[in-house]
Amino acid sequence: MSRYPEIRQYVPSFLEEAEPLKSIYRVTGEESGIYFDKIEDFLAQMYVETATWGLSLWEKMIDIKSFTSSSLETRREVIISKLRGIGTTSKEMIKTLAASFSGGEVEVIEIPEQSKFLIKFVGTLGTPQNILGLSQAIDEVKPAHLWYEYAFKYYLVSDVGAMPIETLEKQILDKFAF
């Protein structure tokens, strides 16, 4: 059963059940459903967040190397970070870029006397899954004379020992959402 309306809904009721026309209604309904699906799929490629086969077109358009062996999510992160990185580099841009890779809140702390900045992941525990992709994206947008470091949030054994089991379970489930 197609999720699209059948053609026979649009004909007069006395023709709706006419035997010679039933097969025409069925076939045209199936064919139009296929075309609707193709149109929806094509439109999904216009947005990085929903693109699948169109990611290679996005990668080509913004001039980044395509890693088709990477997951769709990883490829989307790289594309989005590149799109966000267009323009003048700012503290806010680095923050937005890092947040897109970590999925959580990020602080960027400038340390001008050392010509560097610190990217501190405060909204998530541990190292972001695609930290190499993030490093590549930052290297592309940051000024060449600046260095950067990461600061990750981890629990100490003493923190975990004092934590109620429910809180610990929630933290684990949030980190490794299955």
N, C-alpha and C positions, 0 to 999 in steps of 0.2 A: 504494500500500500504506500503510495507516494505521499509526501508531506505537502504537495502542491494540489490545489483544487483540480478536480477532474473537469475536462472540457464539457461534459454533458450537463454540468450545472448551468451552463450559459446558453443552452438551447431551449426552445419551447418544450413544455412538459410532454406534449403528444409525440415528440421526436426522441425524448429521453430514453425510452425503452424500445425504440424501433430496432429490430434484430439486425438488419444489415449495417446499422450505424454503430452498434456497440463495440465492435472490434476497432472501428476508426477512433472512437472516443478513448479506448484503452491505449492504443498505440500512440496517438498524439499526446495523451497524458504522460505516458512514459518518456517519450522523446522530449517534451517540454520540461519535464522534471530533470532530465539529464542536462539540458541547456541551463536551467536555473542553477543547478549545482556547479556547473562550470563557471558561470558568471560570479557566483558567491566565492568560489575558490580564487578566481582572478582578482576580485576586489580585496580578498584577504592578503594578497601579495603587495598591495599598496601601502600596508602598514607593517613596520618592522616587527611589532609585537605579535602579529598573526601570520606573518609570511612563513612559508616553508620552502618550496622550490624557488621562490622569488628572492631568497636571501643572497644567492649568487649574483643576481642583478644589482641588489643594493651594494654588495661588496665591490662590484665592478664600478658602479657609479661614484662611490666615494674613495675609490682607489686604495683598497686594502686587499691583502692576499686572502684568498678563500681557503679555509680549512674544512673541506667537506667531511672530513673524518670527525670533526668536533660536533658536539651536540648542538641542536637548534638553539637551545637557550644560551649556550656559550657564544655562538655566532651572533645572536641578537644583541648580547651584552656588548660585544666588540663594536658592532655597527652603531648602536645607540650612543656608546661612549664617543665614537668618532664624530657623530653628528652633533653631540653636545660640545665637543671640543673645538668646533669651528669658531674662529674669532679670537679675540684677545684673551690670553690666559689670565685668570684671576683666582683668588682664593675660593670664591664661590663656585667657579667652574670646576676646580679640583675637587671640591667637596661633593658637588653633584655627580661628577664622574665616579668618584670612589663609592658613593652611596649606590649608584646603579649596579655596581659589581657586588657589593656586600649585602644589599637588601635591608640595610639598617642605617641608623644614624651614624654620621661621621663628623669628626672635628678636624679642621686643618689649622695647625699652629705654625705661624711664620717665625723663623729664627734668622733674622736678617744678618746678624753679626757672624753667623756661620754659613751664610749663603745657602740655607736649606729650609725645608718645611717638614713638618711631622704630620702624617696622616694617621689619626687615632680613630680606631673602630670602637665606638662606644655603644652602639645599638645591637651588636651581635657578639656572640662568643666565638673565639677561635679565629682561624685564618679563613678568609673568604675562599670559596672553592676555586675560583679562577683568578688567583692572585697574579699569575704570570700575564694573563690578558690585561689585568688592571695596570701592571707595571709597563707593559708595552704602550697602553693608551696614554698613561701619564708621560712617558718618555716622548711621545709624539707631540704633546701639547705644551709641556713645560718649557720655559726658557733654558737654553743649553747650559748656562752658568749655575743653575740651581741643582742642588742635591735633594733627596727626600728619603725619609725613613718611615717605617710603619710601626704602629703601636697597637697590639692586639689585646683583647680582654679575655682573660682566662680565670678560672676559679683555682684558688689554692686548696690544698688538701684540708687545711684548717677551716676554710669556708664551707667546703662540702660536708665536713664532719659535723658542723653546727647547723646544717640546713635541714629543715623538716623533709621527710621523704617525698611528700606531695610536691613541694617546691622543686626538688631535684628531678622528679619524674617529669614535671611540666617543662623544665629547662631542657631536658634531654629530648622530649617529644618536639618541642619548638625548634630545636637545632636540627634534628633529623626527621623532619616531617615526612612521613611515608606516604 
